[in-house]
C-alpha cells in the first residue's frame, strides 16, 4: 500500500499477513462489532481504512460487511442502511459531512437498525458531529491511524469505554504504546503540542518501505516510530490532532502535499511563484488555495487552465479551488513560503 507522497515520492508499505492481528484490537474494541452486526464501510478500498481496517480485518474475524459500488449518493446510502438493516456505518469524515449537508430530507426510510458510526482519515468538524447527534441520535467515534502503523488511537466501545469528546481522536488502542514527543525528544506534558510517536513492539501494520528500508529505519528513534503528525493530550489522556509538521493539506480524506502542486503550477508560463495552503471547506474539510505571483495580468480563464493542469498531473482532488494573485509571497529568511501567513483571512498584497 503506497503512501500519498506528501513528503517526497510515495513509499510502498510492505503489509505482512500478520496485519490482521495488528487490526484485531481495533475491530473488537473500537468498532465493537458482534456477530449480529452488518458493517457498511463507504471508505475507498484504495486506502488502508477501506481495504484493511474496515475491509478484510472485520471479515477475517467473522463479521459481515456490506460492499457498495458507486459514488456518493446520500439517498442511496440511507436506503441501503434501512433496507439491509445496517448496524454500523464507517466512513471518512468527508462522507459524514456530505450526509449532514444533504440533511434529513435524504433519509427516505427509517434507519432504526443503525447503532454505531466510525470515522478516520482526518479531523471531523464539530458541526457534522452535532448534526448526527441531533438528527440520528448517534455520536461519531473518531479514530487515527497510518498505513505504516495501523490504527493506534481511537475512541473505543464497550462497557469499559469512556465517552468520546468531539474533536478528540481518543486514547491509544490496546497493544500500542503511544506518546507525544517534544522538540527535545522528551514526553510532552498535557496541553503541549509535539510529534506523535508509537513504540515498535514488532506488530506494526507494515514491516518496512519496499526497497527503502533505510528510510524506514530513519523513522525509528530508540524503537519509537516518529510520525509527522503534531498532536497533544489533555489531562484525561485523550489525544487531539493539531496538524501535520509538513503542512500537508487534507482534502476529502486525501493527503495533498503543497510542494507537488506548486511545482505543477509554476510550469505554466503565467506563473512566477506559487504557494498552496489548505482553506476551510464545509464539504471537504479543506480545499487547496493557491497564492500566485504572476508574470501577466490575472486573466479570467487562467484559473481554469491551472486547475486543469493540476487535475491532470496530480489528481482532481488536489486541483486548487481558489486562486489569489499576489505582488509577492511572504517568505522565511531561507526563501521558503510562510504558510501560516498565507492562511490568514486577509493577506496584504494578495487579491
C-alpha positions in Angstrom: 0.0 0.0 0.0 1.6 3.3 -1.1 1.7 6.4 0.9 0.4 9.7 -0.5 3.9 11.1 -1.2 3.4 14.3 0.7 7.0 14.4 2.0 8.7 13.0 -1.1 8.0 10.3 -3.6 5.4 7.8 -2.4 6.7 4.9 -0.3 5.4 1.4 -0.7 4.4 0.0 2.7 5.0 -3.8 2.9 2.0 -5.4 4.6 2.7 -8.8 6.0 -0.1 -11.4 6.5 0.0 -10.8 10.3 -1.5 -7.4 9.6 -4.9 -8.8 10.5 -3.6 -9.4 14.0 -2.5 -5.8 14.2 -6.0 -4.6 13.4 -7.9 -7.1 15.6 -7.9 -4.9 18.8 -9.3 -2.0 16.8 -12.0 -4.2 15.2 -13.0 -5.8 18.5 -12.7 -2.9 20.9 -13.1 0.3 18.8 -15.5 -0.8 16.1 -17.1 -3.0 18.7 -18.5 -5.4 16.2 -20.6 -8.5 17.2 -21.9 -11.5 15.2 -25.2 -9.6 14.8 -23.7 -6.6 13.1 -23.6 -5.6 9.4 -20.8 -3.1 8.7 -21.3 -0.6 5.9 -17.9 0.9 5.1 -18.1 3.7 2.4 -14.3 4.2 2.5 -12.5 3.7 -0.8 -10.7 0.4 -1.0 -7.7 2.3 -2.5 -6.6 3.3 1.0 -6.0 1.4 4.2 -9.2 2.3 6.1 -11.3 0.9 3.3 -9.2 -2.1 2.3 -7.8 -3.3 5.6 -9.3 -1.6 8.6 -13.0 -1.8 7.7 -12.3 -4.4 4.9 -10.5 -7.7 5.3 -9.8 -7.4 9.0 -13.5 -7.5 10.1 -14.3 -10.2 7.5 -11.3 -12.3 8.6 -12.7 -12.1 12.2 -16.1 -13.3 11.1 -18.1 -10.1 10.8 -20.3 -9.2 7.9 -19.7 -6.3 5.6 -21.8 -4.6 3.0 -20.0 -4.0 -0.2 -21.3 -0.9 -2.0 -20.4 0.2 -5.5 -20.9 3.7 -6.9 -20.3 7.3 -6.0 -21.7 9.3 -3.2 -25.5 9.4 -3.1 -27.0 10.3 0.3 -30.4 8.9 -0.6 -28.9 5.6 -1.8 -26.7 5.3 1.3 -29.7 5.8 3.7 -31.8 3.4 1.6 -29.1 0.7 1.8 -28.9 1.2 5.6 -32.7 0.9 6.0 -33.3 -1.9 3.6 -30.4 -4.1 4.7 -30.6 -3.3 8.4 -27.1 -1.9 8.6 -25.9 -1.5 12.2 -22.6 0.2 11.8 -21.6 3.0 9.3 -17.8 3.7 8.8 -16.6 6.4 6.5 -14.0 9.2 6.0 -15.2 12.4 7.7 -16.0 13.8 4.2 -18.7 11.1 3.9 -20.3 12.2 7.2 -20.0 15.9 6.3 -21.8 15.2 3.0 -24.6 13.3 4.7 -25.0 16.1 7.2 -25.1 18.7 4.3 -27.7 16.6 2.5 -29.9 16.9 5.6 -32.8 14.8 6.9 -34.6 15.1 3.5 -32.2 12.5 2.1 -33.3 9.9 4.7 -36.2 8.3 2.7 -36.5 5.3 5.0 -36.0 4.7 8.7 -32.6 3.7 10.0 -33.6 2.2 13.3 -31.0 -0.6 13.0 -28.1 1.8 12.9 -26.3 1.9 16.3 -22.7 3.0 15.6 -20.7 5.5 13.5 -17.0 5.5 13.0 -14.7 8.0 11.1 -11.0 8.1 10.3 -8.6 9.8 7.9 -8.9 13.5 9.0 -10.4 15.5 11.9 -14.2 15.6 11.9 -15.7 19.0 12.4 -18.0 19.8 15.3 -20.9 20.8 13.1 -21.1 17.4 11.4 -20.8 15.7 14.8 -23.6 17.8 16.1 -25.9 17.0 13.2 -25.6 13.3 13.7 -26.2 13.6 17.4 -29.3 15.7 16.9 -30.7 14.1 13.7 -29.6 10.5 14.0 -29.1 10.2 17.8 -25.6 8.7 17.4 -22.1 10.0 18.2 -19.4 9.6 15.5 -16.4 7.9 17.0 -13.2 9.4 15.6 -10.0 7.3 15.1 -6.4 7.8 14.0 -4.0 5.5 12.1 -1.3 5.3 9.5 -0.6 2.8 6.8 2.8 2.2 8.4 1.4 1.5 11.9 -2.3 0.6 11.7 -5.0 2.1 13.9 -3.2 3.3 17.1 -5.5 5.9 18.6 -9.3 5.6 18.8 -12.5 6.2 20.7 -13.4 2.7 22.0 -16.7 1.0 22.5 -17.9 -1.5 25.1 -18.8 -1.5 28.8 -15.5 -0.1 29.9 -15.1 2.5 27.2 -15.0 6.2 28.0 -17.4 8.6 26.2 -15.9 10.3 23.2 -15.4 14.1 23.1 -16.0 16.0 19.9 -12.7 16.7 18.2 -10.6 14.1 20.1 -9.0 11.1 18.5 -9.5 9.2 21.7 -7.0 7.0 23.6 -4.3 4.5 22.5 -5.7 1.3 21.1 -4.9 -1.8 23.2 -1.4 -3.2 22.4 0.1 0.2 21.4 2.3 2.5 23.5 1.7 6.0 22.1 3.3 9.2 23.2 3.6 12.9 22.4 7.3 13.8 22.0 8.5 17.4 22.3 11.3 19.1 20.3 13.9 17.8 22.7 12.8 14.2 22.3 11.1 14.0 25.7 7.5 13.1 26.5 5.4 16.3 26.3 3.1 17.2 29.2 -0.7 17.5 28.7 -1.6 20.5 26.6 1.8 20.8 24.9 2.0 20.0 21.2 4.5 17.6 19.9 5.0 14.7 17.4 3.0 11.6 17.8 5.3 8.6 18.4 4.5 4.8 18.7 6.8 2.2 20.2 7.8 -0.6 17.9 6.8 -3.9 19.6 7.0 -5.9 16.5 3.4 -5.8 15.2 3.0 -2.6 13.2 0.7 -2.9 10.2 3.7 -2.5 7.9 7.1 -4.1 8.2 9.2 -1.6 6.1 9.2 0.5 3.0 9.5 -1.6 -0.2 13.1 -1.3 -1.3 13.7 1.7 1.0 14.4 0.1 4.4 16.9 2.8 5.3 14.1 5.4 5.2 12.0 3.2 7.5 14.9 2.9 10.0 15.4 6.6 10.0 11.8 7.0 11.4 12.8 4.9 14.4 14.4 6.6 17.4 15.2 4.2 20.2 12.4 1.9 19.0 9.9 4.8 18.8 8.4 5.4 15.3 8.2 9.1 14.8 5.3 10.3 12.7 4.9 13.7 11.0 1.7 14.4 12.9 1.5 17.0 15.6 -0.8 16.2 18.5 -1.4 17.0 22.1 -3.0 15.2 25.1 -5.4 16.6 27.7 -5.4 15.9 31.4 -7.5 12.8 30.9 -5.1 11.3 28.4 -7.2 11.9 25.3 -5.2 12.6 22.1 -6.1 15.7 20.0 -4.9 16.2 16.4 -3.2 19.6 15.8 -1.8 19.3 12.3 1.0 18.0 10.1 4.5 19.1 10.6 5.0 19.1 6.8 2.0 21.4 6.1 0.1 18.6 4.3 -3.4 19.6 3.1 -6.1 17.0 3.9 -9.0 17.4 1.4 -11.9 14.9 1.2 -9.8 12.3 3.0 -6.7 12.7 0.7 -3.4 13.9 1.9 -2.1 16.5 -0.5 1.5 17.8 -0.5 1.6 21.6 -1.4 5.1 21.3 -2.9 3.9 19.0 -5.6 1.0 21.2 -6.6 3.3 24.3 -6.6 5.7 22.6 -8.9 3.0 21.9 -11.5 1.5 25.4 -11.2 4.9 27.0 -11.9 5.2 25.1 -15.1 2.6 27.4 -16.6 4.2 30.4 -18.3 2.0 32.9 -16.5 3.1 31.7 -13.0 6.3 33.1 -11.5 5.9 31.8 -7.9 3.3 29.7 -6.2 2.5 28.6 -2.7 -0.5 26.5 -1.6 -2.3 26.0 1.7 -5.5 24.4 2.9 -8.6 26.6 3.2 -11.6 25.5 5.3 -14.5 23.9 3.4 -17.8 22.7 4.8 -17.9 19.6 2.5 -14.3 18.5 2.1 -12.8 19.7 5.3 -10.1 21.6 3.4 -9.6 22.6 -0.2 -6.4 23.8 -1.9 -6.0 27.5 -2.1 -3.2 28.7 -4.4 -1.3 32.0 -3.9 0.4 33.1 -7.1 2.9 35.8 -8.3 2.1 36.2 -12.0 4.1 37.3 -15.0 1.0 38.7 -16.6 -2.4 40.1 -15.6 -4.7 37.7 -13.9 -6.8 36.6 -16.9 -10.3 35.1 -16.2 -9.5 31.9 -18.0 -6.2 31.4 -16.1 -7.9 29.8 -13.1 -9.5 27.1 -15.2 -6.2 26.4 -17.1 -4.3 26.0 -13.8 -7.0 23.8 -12.3 -7.0 21.6 -15.4 -3.2 21.4 -15.3 -3.1 20.2 -11.6 -6.0 17.9 -12.1 -4.4 16.0 -14.9 -0.9 16.0 -13.5 -1.6 15.4 -9.7 -5.2 14.5 -9.4 -8.5 16.3 -9.3 -8.7 16.1 -5.5 -5.5 18.3 -5.5 -6.7 20.9 -8.0 -6.9 24.3 -6.3 -10.4 25.6 -5.7 -9.4 29.2 -5.3 -6.6 31.4 -6.7 -5.1 34.6 -5.2 -2.8 36.9 -7.2 -0.1 38.4 -5.1 2.6 41.0 -5.7 4.9 38.9 -3.6 4.8 35.9 -1.3 5.6 36.1 2.4 8.8 34.1 2.9 11.3 33.0 5.6 14.9 34.0 5.6 15.7 30.8 3.8 13.3 31.8 1.0 10.5 29.3 1.9 6.9 30.4 1.9 5.4 31.3 5.3 2.3 29.2 5.0 1.0 30.5 8.3 0.8 34.0 6.8 -0.9 32.6 3.7 -3.7 31.1 5.8 -4.6 34.5 7.2 -8.1 35.7 6.3 -6.7 38.8 4.6 -3.1 38.9 3.2 -1.6 42.2 2.3 -0.6 42.3 -1.4 -3.0 39.5 -2.5 -6.4 39.6 -4.1 
